[in-house]
Amino acid sequence: MYCGVCGSQIPDGSSFCPNCGSKVEVKVVQQPAPQPIPAPNIPMDPIPAPNIPTDTISVPEITIDTDISVDENKAAQEAAAQEAVARAAAVAQQAAAEAERKAAAERAAAEAEAARIAAAERAAAEEAERKAVAERAAAEAEAARIAEQERAARAAQEAAAQQAAARAAQEAAAQEAAARAAQEAAARAAQERAAQQAAAAAAVQAAQQAAQPIAAPQPAAQPAPAQAQAQPQAGNTAMPQYQMINGHYVLVPKQLQQGGAVYTGSQASTQTAKKPLGVAGGIAAITVILSLLAIGGGIWIYFRNLGNDKFIFYNLLSTISYPLYLLLGACIFMKTKDYDHDFAAPAMAVSYTLIAFPKVMDLIARPTSYLRYIPNSFEKWAVRCVPLLLILGLLMIIGCASAMYPKKLNAANYAQKALSAKALSGINAVVSFAALLSIAYFDLWDDTLKPLIDNFKVVSKTDFWWLTIGTYVFYCLAMILGLCMFIAAGGKFRRSLTQK
């Protein structure tokens, strides 16, 4: 504190100046405290208290002449007190202004912090939304990529299927061309064989006609006892009979008297009774019907697929060639219902060849590669051995025909040849039945009916699917029944040999 009269510094709380002895009166002007401004409710760090200077205000020393009167001293004291009060008021105002300025700065800082937090929240929300949009866009792009991959995969599958269909069509065309070539070669070979057989038959007939005038006088040269052993009535089967064989009369056993017929070494007499095949004949009739149905289906398929192409009879004939072979074989078989005719056995061999020809064609067309290839599974063996089995069955029929051919049959060698013919007939039945089972399972069931049953919804969407499948089913059934009729005929033949 300072004295208001002499300006000397006096201790705080003193009532009189120790220098001049005047009473010290200090008037403290209380300024109204500024109203506190409520701070926004924003979490923030604590604000440090304002640094208000608290140093004492130095009062200039005023030299007072002691000679001045007491009134002047009072006036000076009052002036000094007013000046001190004014300075204190100025300092207080300056402190209040500073406090208000700091409070305003704090409010601005708080508002800025609130704005910053709000901006950060808005930025975070925008960032989250941007991320969500980016994720949606990425998901949509991934879905589009997957869809594009699926479309590409489907396109690749369709292209592969088309290429496979094209390759299959090319292979089918190549096989058809090979089949046509094989058919032509077989037809030429058949014509050559037919010409050879006709020439051989003509030579045999000429030889027989040349030999008959020489053999006729021989009975007259025989002595009377030989003529006494004349042949009995042809219709009397209770007595033994004789026949001329190689210029000698030979006793014919009763077992060889087939229905009263007597073999003369060239052909049976007119009294021969026909022996129909029975079950084999009925199977042959069904085979003919199935072959006709397969031929009709093949013709329908050919004209349906013809379109704007030019009609060529050879193409139509190649389309129906397989069932046509079966039809011809069954018809020839039905013409050989009598074992006593000389042409029965060769005609049955021709019939068997025609029925087996569709399966043997692959072996005939390329025998070297066919025989050189060794299958590596039972299924391939079962399919690949069918042509060999059919050829073996044909050889058995030819063997039976050679053994029991009437011109070579006599009482002396009948039993031996009958046993050989029965054995060959049994082998024919076994190999024909094995080929029949393979064709029935792999061609009819595994390649035709089973895929139809498993994928009926897919197959049924194809136009005229029943026509193609039905035609192939009739063809397979005709081939199966064609082999069955030979098995039935072989059984009938064996029974007839056993009875004799």
C-alpha positions in Angstrom: 0.0 0.0 0.0 1.1 3.6 -0.5 0.2 6.7 1.4 -2.1 9.1 -0.4 -0.4 12.2 1.1 3.3 11.5 0.9 3.3 8.5 -1.4 5.4 6.5 0.9 4.9 2.7 0.9 3.2 1.5 4.0 2.5 -2.0 5.2 -0.7 -3.6 4.3 -3.4 -3.1 6.9 -1.8 0.1 8.5 -4.2 2.9 9.4 -1.6 5.8 9.5 1.4 6.5 7.4 4.6 6.0 9.3 6.3 8.8 7.3 3.8 11.7 7.5 1.4 10.3 10.2 -1.7 11.0 8.0 -4.6 8.5 8.2 -4.7 6.2 5.4 -8.2 5.5 3.9 -8.4 3.0 1.2 -11.6 2.9 -0.7 -12.1 -0.3 -2.6 -14.4 0.0 -5.5 -16.1 -3.3 -6.0 -16.9 -4.0 -9.7 -19.8 -6.3 -10.4 -18.5 -9.7 -11.3 -19.3 -10.8 -14.9 -22.0 -13.3 -15.1 -20.6 -16.8 -16.0 -21.4 -18.0 -19.5 -22.7 -21.6 -19.5 -20.3 -23.8 -21.4 -21.7 -26.2 -24.0 -22.1 -29.7 -22.8 -19.3 -31.1 -24.9 -16.7 -33.5 -23.5 -13.4 -31.7 -23.6 -10.2 -31.3 -21.7 -10.3 -29.1 -18.6 -9.5 -25.4 -19.4 -6.8 -23.9 -17.2 -7.7 -20.8 -15.1 -6.8 -17.4 -16.7 -3.4 -16.1 -15.7 -4.5 -12.7 -14.2 -1.5 -10.6 -13.0 -1.7 -9.9 -9.3 1.3 -7.7 -8.9 0.9 -4.6 -6.9 0.5 -1.3 -8.7 3.3 1.0 -8.1 2.3 4.5 -7.1 4.7 7.3 -8.1 6.2 9.1 -5.3 4.9 12.6 -4.9 7.0 15.0 -3.2 4.7 17.3 -1.0 6.0 20.3 0.3 5.4 20.4 4.0 4.7 24.0 3.8 1.5 23.4 1.9 -1.6 23.9 3.9 -3.7 21.1 5.2 -6.5 21.8 2.7 -4.1 21.4 -0.2 -3.0 18.2 1.4 -6.5 16.9 1.5 -7.2 17.9 -2.0 -4.0 16.2 -3.2 -4.9 13.1 -1.2 -8.3 13.1 -2.7 -6.9 13.5 -6.2 -4.4 10.7 -5.6 -7.1 8.5 -4.2 -9.3 9.2 -7.2 -6.5 8.5 -9.6 -5.7 5.3 -7.7 -9.3 4.3 -7.8 -9.4 5.1 -11.6 -6.4 3.0 -12.2 -7.8 0.1 -10.1 -11.0 0.4 -12.1 -9.1 0.4 -15.4 -7.1 -2.6 -14.2 -10.4 -4.3 -13.2 -12.0 -3.5 -16.5 -8.9 -4.7 -18.3 -9.0 -8.0 -16.3 -12.8 -8.3 -17.0 -12.2 -7.7 -20.7 -9.4 -10.2 -20.6 -11.6 -12.8 -18.8 -14.4 -12.1 -21.3 -12.0 -12.4 -24.2 -10.7 -15.7 -22.8 -14.3 -16.9 -22.1 -15.2 -16.0 -25.7 -12.1 -17.8 -26.9 -13.0 -20.9 -24.8 -16.6 -20.8 -26.2 -15.2 -20.5 -29.8 -12.8 -23.4 -29.0 -15.7 -25.4 -27.6 -17.8 -24.6 -30.6 -14.9 -25.5 -32.9 -14.4 -28.7 -31.1 -18.1 -29.5 -31.3 -18.1 -28.7 -35.0 -14.9 -30.8 -35.4 -16.6 -33.8 -33.6 -19.8 -33.3 -35.6 -17.7 -33.1 -38.8 -15.8 -36.2 -37.7 -19.1 -38.0 -37.0 -20.4 -36.9 -40.4 -17.2 -38.0 -42.1 -17.4 -41.4 -40.3 -21.0 -41.8 -41.3 -20.1 -40.8 -44.9 -17.1 -43.2 -44.8 -19.3 -46.0 -43.5 -21.9 -45.3 -46.2 -19.1 -45.1 -48.8 -17.8 -48.5 -47.6 -21.3 -50.0 -47.8 -21.7 -48.7 -51.3 -18.3 -50.0 -52.3 -19.2 -53.4 -50.7 -22.5 -53.5 -52.6 -20.7 -52.6 -55.8 -18.1 -55.3 -55.2 -20.8 -57.8 -54.4 -22.6 -56.9 -57.6 -19.4 -57.0 -59.6 -18.6 -60.5 -58.1 -22.1 -61.7 -58.9 -21.8 -60.4 -62.4 -18.4 -62.1 -62.8 -19.8 -65.4 -61.5 -22.8 -65.1 -63.9 -20.4 -64.3 -66.8 -18.3 -67.4 -65.9 -21.4 -69.5 -65.8 -22.5 -68.2 -69.2 -19.0 -68.9 -70.5 -19.1 -72.4 -69.0 -22.5 -73.1 -70.6 -21.3 -71.7 -73.9 -18.2 -73.9 -73.7 -20.3 -77.0 -72.8 -22.7 -76.3 -75.7 -19.7 -75.8 -78.0 -18.2 -79.1 -76.8 -21.5 -80.9 -77.2 -21.8 -79.5 -80.8 -18.3 -80.6 -81.5 -19.0 -84.0 -80.1 -22.2 -84.3 -82.2 -20.2 -83.2 -85.3 -17.5 -85.8 -84.6 -20.2 -88.4 -84.0 -21.9 -87.5 -87.2 -18.5 -87.7 -89.1 -17.8 -91.1 -87.5 -21.3 -92.3 -88.3 -20.8 -91.2 -91.9 -17.4 -92.9 -92.1 -19.0 -96.1 -90.6 -21.9 -95.9 -93.0 -19.4 -95.5 -95.9 -17.4 -98.5 -94.7 -20.7 -100.5 -94.2 -21.7 -99.6 -97.7 -18.4 -100.7 -99.1 -18.6 -103.9 -97.0 -22.1 -104.5 -98.3 -21.0 -104.1 -101.9 -18.1 -106.5 -101.3 -20.4 -109.0 -99.6 -22.9 -108.7 -102.5 -20.2 -109.3 -105.0 -18.9 -112.2 -103.0 -22.4 -113.6 -102.7 -22.9 -113.3 -106.4 -19.7 -115.1 -107.1 -20.6 -117.9 -104.6 -24.0 -118.2 -106.2 -22.5 -118.5 -109.6 -20.0 -121.1 -108.3 -22.8 -123.0 -106.6 -24.9 -122.9 -109.7 -22.0 -124.2 -111.8 -21.4 -126.9 -109.2 -25.0 -127.9 -109.2 -25.1 -128.0 -113.0 -21.9 -130.2 -113.0 -23.5 -132.6 -110.4 -26.7 -132.9 -112.4 -24.7 -133.5 -115.5 -22.7 -136.2 -113.8 -25.8 -137.8 -112.4 -27.5 -137.9 -115.7 -24.4 -139.4 -117.3 -24.1 -142.0 -114.6 -27.8 -143.2 -114.7 -27.7 -145.0 -118.1 -24.6 -146.9 -116.9 -26.1 -147.9 -113.5 -29.5 -149.1 -115.0 -28.3 -152.3 -116.6 -26.7 -153.5 -113.4 -29.8 -155.1 -111.8 -30.4 -157.3 -115.0 -26.8 -158.7 -114.7 -27.5 -159.8 -111.1 -28.3 -163.5 -110.6 -31.8 -164.7 -109.9 -31.3 -164.9 -106.0 -30.5 -161.2 -105.9 -33.7 -160.4 -107.8 -35.6 -162.6 -105.5 -34.7 -160.1 -102.7 -36.8 -157.5 -104.3 -37.7 -154.3 -102.5 -40.9 -154.5 -100.5 -43.7 -152.0 -100.7 -42.5 -148.5 -100.1 -45.4 -147.9 -97.7 -44.7 -151.0 -95.6 -42.5 -149.8 -92.7 -42.6 -153.1 -90.8 -40.2 -154.8 -93.2 -36.6 -153.8 -94.0 -35.9 -152.3 -97.4 -33.0 -152.2 -99.8 -31.6 -149.4 -101.8 -29.0 -149.1 -104.5 -25.8 -147.4 -103.3 -22.7 -147.2 -105.6 -24.1 -150.1 -107.7 -24.9 -152.4 -104.8 -28.1 -153.2 -102.9 -27.7 -152.2 -99.2 -30.2 -153.2 -96.4 -31.7 -150.0 -95.1 -32.6 -150.1 -91.4 -36.1 -149.4 -90.3 -34.9 -146.2 -88.5 -33.9 -144.7 -91.9 -37.3 -145.2 -93.4 -38.5 -141.6 -92.8 -42.2 -141.7 -93.4 -41.9 -144.5 -96.0 -39.2 -142.6 -98.0 -36.3 -144.6 -99.4 -33.0 -142.8 -100.2 -31.8 -143.6 -103.7 -28.5 -141.9 -103.4 -29.6 -138.7 -105.3 -32.8 -137.5 -103.8 -35.8 -138.7 -101.7 -38.8 -140.3 -103.3 -42.1 -138.5 -103.8 -43.6 -140.2 -100.8 -41.4 -138.1 -98.4 -43.6 -136.4 -95.6 -42.7 -132.8 -94.9 -41.5 -132.0 -91.3 -42.3 -128.4 -90.4 -40.1 -126.8 -87.9 -42.9 -126.0 -85.4 -41.6 -123.5 -82.8 -38.8 -122.4 -85.1 -41.3 -121.6 -87.8 -43.4 -119.5 -85.5 -40.3 -117.6 -84.3 -39.4 -117.1 -88.0 -42.8 -115.6 -88.7 -42.4 -113.1 -85.8 -38.9 -112.3 -87.0 -40.3 -111.4 -90.4 -42.9 -109.1 -88.9 -40.4 -107.3 -86.7 -38.0 -106.9 -89.7 -40.8 -105.4 -91.7 -41.6 -102.9 -88.9 -37.9 -102.0 -88.6 -37.7 -101.5 -92.4 -40.8 -99.3 -92.3 -39.3 -97.2 -89.5 -36.1 -96.8 -91.4 -37.9 -95.6 -94.5 -39.9 -93.1 -92.4 -36.7 -91.8 -90.8 -35.0 -91.5 -94.2 -37.8 -89.4 -95.8 -38.3 -87.3 -92.7 -34.6 -86.4 -92.7 -34.5 -86.0 -96.5 -35.7 -82.4 -96.5 -34.6 -80.6 -99.6 -31.9 -83.1 -100.5 -32.1 -85.2 -103.6 -33.7 -88.6 -103.3 -31.2 -91.4 -104.0 -32.4 -94.9 -103.9 -29.0 -96.2 -102.9 -29.1 -94.0 -99.7 -32.5 -95.4 -98.9 -31.3 -98.9 -99.4 -28.3 -98.4 -97.1 -30.6 -97.0 -94.4 -32.7 -100.1 -94.3 -29.9 -102.6 -95.2 -29.6 -104.1 -91.7 -33.3 -105.0 -91.1 -33.4 -106.1 -94.8 -30.7 -108.7 -94.2 -32.9 -110.0 -91.3 -36.0 -110.1 -93.5 -34.2 -112.0 -96.2 -32.7 -114.5 -93.8 -36.0 -115.2 -92.1 -37.8 -115.7 -95.4 -35.1 -118.1 -96.6 -35.4 -120.0 -93.3 -39.1 -120.3 -93.6 -38.6 -121.9 -97.1 -36.4 -124.7 -95.5 -39.0 -126.4 -93.3 -38.3 -129.9 -94.7 -35.1 -131.6 -93.7 -35.5 -134.2 -96.5 -34.8 -131.7 -99.2 -31.3 -131.5 -100.4 -31.2 -127.7 -100.4 -32.4 -127.4 -96.8 -29.0 -127.4 -95.0 -27.3 -125.0 -97.5 -30.3 -122.7 -97.4 -30.2 -122.6 -93.6 -26.5 -121.7 -93.7 -27.3 -118.8 -96.1 -30.1 -117.7 -93.8 -27.9 -117.8 -90.7 -25.2 -115.8 -92.6 -27.8 -113.1 -93.6 -29.1 -112.7 -90.1 -25.6 -112.6 -88.5 -24.1 -110.3 -91.3 -24.9 -106.9 -89.5 -22.8 -108.0 -86.6 -20.1 -109.7 -88.6 -19.6 -106.7 -91.0 -17.2 -104.9 -88.8 -14.9 -107.9 -88.7 -15.2 -108.4 -92.4 -14.4 -104.7 -93.2 -11.2 -104.6 -91.1 -10.2 -108.0 -89.9 -6.5 -107.2 -89.1 -7.2 -104.3 -86.7 -10.2 -106.1 -85.3 -8.3 -109.2 -84.4 -5.2 -107.3 -83.3 -7.0 -105.2 -80.7 -7.2 -106.9 -77.3 -10.0 -105.6 -75.0 -9.2 -104.7 -71.4 -12.6 -105.3 -69.8 -15.2 -108.0 -69.7 -17.8 -105.7 -71.3 -15.6 -105.1 -74.3 -14.9 -108.8 -74.5 -18.6 -109.6 -74.4 -19.3 -107.2 -77.3 -16.2 -107.9 -79.4 -16.5 -111.7 -79.3 -20.1 -111.6 -80.8 -18.9 -111.7 -84.5 -16.5 -114.6 -83.7 -19.3 -116.5 -82.0 -21.6 -116.0 -85.0 -18.9 -117.2 -87.5 -18.3 -120.2 -85.3 -22.1 -120.9 -85.3 -22.1 -120.7 -89.1 -19.3 -123.2 -89.3 -21.3 -125.6 -87.0 -24.3 -125.4 -89.4 -22.0 -126.1 -92.4 -20.5 -129.0 -90.5 -24.0 -130.4 -89.8 -25.0 -130.0 -93.4 -21.8 -131.8 -94.6 -22.3 -134.7 -92.2 -26.0 -135.3 -92.9 -26.2 -134.4 -96.5 -28.5 -137.1 -98.1 -26.1 -138.0 -101.0 -23.4 -139.0 -98.5 -25.7 -140.9 -96.1 -26.0 -144.7 -96.0 -26.7 -147.4 -93.5 -23.0 -148.0 -92.8 -22.0 -144.5 -91.6 -25.3 -143.1 -90.4 -24.8 -143.6 -86.7 -21.3 -142.0 -86.7 -22.5 -139.0 -88.7 -25.6 -138.6 -86.6 -23.5 -138.3 -83.5 -21.1 -135.8 -85.1 -24.1 -133.7 -86.3 -25.7 -133.8 -82.8 -22.4 -132.5 -81.3 -22.1 -129.7 -83.9 -25.7 -128.7 -83.4 -25.1 -128.5 -79.7 -22.1 -126.2 -80.2 -24.1 -124.1 -82.5 -26.8 -123.7 -79.9 -24.3 -122.7 -77.2 -22.4 -120.1 -79.3 -25.7 -118.7 -80.7 -27.1 -118.3 -77.3 -24.0 -116.5 -76.0 -24.2 -114.1 -79.0 -27.9 -113.7 -78.3 -27.3 -112.7 -74.7 -24.7 -110.2 -75.6 -26.9 -108.5 -78.2 -29.9 -108.5 -75.9 -28.0 -106.9 -73.0 -25.6 -104.5 -74.6 -27.5 -103.5 -77.7 -31.1 -103.6 -76.6 -30.9 -102.9 -72.9 -27.7 -101.0 -72.1 -27.5 -98.9 -75.2 -31.2 -98.3 -75.9 -33.8 -99.0 -73.2 -31.8 -98.1 -70.1 -30.7 -94.6 -71.3 -34.4 -94.0 -72.3 -35.6 -95.0 -68.9 -32.9 -93.0 -67.0 -33.2 -89.8 -69.2 -36.8 -90.0 -70.3 -37.5 -86.3 -69.7 -34.6 -85.3 -71.8 -35.1 -87.9 -74.6 -38.9 -87.2 -74.8 -38.2 -83.6 -75.7 -36.7 -84.7 -79.1 -39.0 -84.7 -82.0 -40.1 -88.2 -83.1 -37.8 -89.8 -80.5 -40.1 -92.8 -80.4 -39.6 -93.4 -84.1 -35.8 -93.7 -83.9 -35.8 -95.8 -80.7 -38.7 -98.0 -81.8 -37.0 -98.7 -85.1 -33.8 -99.8 -83.4 -35.8 -101.9 -80.8 -37.6 -103.8 -83.6 -34.2 -104.3 -85.3 -32.6 -105.7 -82.1 -35.7 -108.0 -81.4 -35.6 -109.3 -85.0 -31.9 -110.2 -84.7 -32.5 -111.8 -81.3 -35.4 -113.9 -82.5 -33.5 -114.8 -85.7 -30.9 -116.4 -83.5 -33.6 -118.0 -81.4 -35.2 -119.7 -84.4 -31.8 -121.4 -85.2 -31.5 -122.6 -81.6 -35.1 -124.0 -81.8 -34.4 -125.6 -85.2 -31.2 -127.2 -83.8 -33.2 -128.7 -81.0 -35.7 -130.1 -83.4 -32.8 -131.5 -85.5 -31.2 -133.2 -82.5 -34.5 -134.8 -81.5 -35.0 -136.2 -84.9 -31.5 -137.7 -85.0 -32.1 -139.2 -81.5 -35.4 -140.8 -82.7 -33.7 -142.3 -85.7 
